[in-house]
Amino acid sequence: MEKLVGYAVVGLGVGKAHVRGAIAAQGCKLVAICDIRPEQLENAQKTIPGAQEALTYTDYAEMLKNPDIDVVSVCTPSGLHADMAVQALRAGKNVLVEKPMDITVDKILEIEKARQETGLKVGGIFQNRRNAIMEPFKKAIDEGRLGEIYAAFFRVNWHRDDAYFLQNGGWRGTWAMDGGGSLMNQGVHTVDLMQWLLGDVESVKSHMRVVNHKIETEDFTQSTIKFKSGTVATFISTTSAYPGLGTELQVTGTDGSIHIDGDKVIAWKLKGDNMAEEEAEMKEKFGGKNASVSADPTVVRGHSYQIQDMVDALRFGRDPMVGPMEATKAVRIINAVYESARTGAEIVF
């Protein structure tokens, strides 16, 4: 019988989604969960079916000594990701790291260096690439169906209350542990989608401010982002949009335009004799309204796919969907936004 991939999760905030994903994944066994707060371990075992069989640890180094663990999901505060991922790699464990992989490119490159030295596998969480609408969206762009893409608009129009920033020791909304606010924490997924869809960035010119929270970092950014292709995008992120209004992506070209909100198609207009029929088909297929993290951060979808992807990378000897070098791209853009907002300068890549 095939040996099951032994899985562990450290950090039981968003890490609970990883626990569920590991329990559901084929070819996988949840071996251990770790958190410095015993009450989080107890809660996970009470509320997640299948978690009761996992060993519990409050000491990460001790957990890494367990020889039955093949993969560790690192789901701790963002500013700890690289150090904990490297620690796991040095202990002989493959790692899957929550978004962002860390808050600076240099720290992510430390993970890449350890990956190369150990020969182990490293994956990063960018599960929104697996949203149902994204496959046809990217396919339409890659096939040139929109013609010359000259403009785009991305808006992360979310809401978080003050209590959100006080949870789990108050690490969110700090530069040291969160690396930013509405853009680094909430908007990073959409930044990743933007560069994945539109390619390499040429320059960034940005503004930021704190609108409605008692935090160190921003809760609003606005950026003009120029791409090497010639596309110019406007990107807005906020966690002050009461009560949370969704995530919009609009891409405009000479032969077509696509507008989505989350997984929902708002407009799908691509030049051709059957434009109206195609749009109607896409709206029928992708016209539902899903629960959204715009207002509720506990609503998280897509982790199961990436955990299965990580498990399968080990089972079948391939790389995970998103590696460290791919994970640097969004973080590089985000830090350029912050630098531009602080200095007033246009940051050229």
Salt bridges, closest charged atoms under 4 A:
GLU2 OE2 - ARG315 NE 2.90
ASP35 OD1 - ARG37 NE 2.80
GLU42 OE2 - LYS46 NZ 3.08
GLU62 OE1 - LYS65 NZ 3.32
ASP70 OD2 - LYS3 NZ 3.05
ASP83 OD1 - LYS107 NZ 2.74
GLU98 OE2 - HIS18 NE2 2.86
GLU98 OE2 - HIS303 NE2 2.59
GLU110 OE1 - LYS107 NZ 3.36
GLU112 OE2 - ARG115 NH2 2.77
GLU117 OE1 - ARG90 NH2 2.69
ASP142 OD2 - LYS138 NZ 3.47
GLU143 OE2 - LYS139 NZ 2.87
ASP192 OD1 - ARG129 NH2 2.80
ASP219 OD2 - HIS213 ND1 2.78
GLU248 OE2 - ARG155 NH2 2.35
GLU248 OE1 - HIS259 NE2 2.94
ASP255 OD1 - LYS271 NZ 3.02
ASP263 OD2 - ARG301 NH2 3.60
GLU278 OE2 - ARG145 NH1 2.86
GLU279 OE1 - LYS269 NZ 2.90
GLU279 OE2 - LYS283 NZ 3.90
ASP309 OD1 - ARG318 NH1 3.02
ASP312 OD1 - ARG315 NH1 2.93
GLU326 OE2 - ARG129 NH2 2.73
GLU326 OE1 - LYS329 NZ 2.88
GLU346 OE2 - LYS226 NZ 3.62
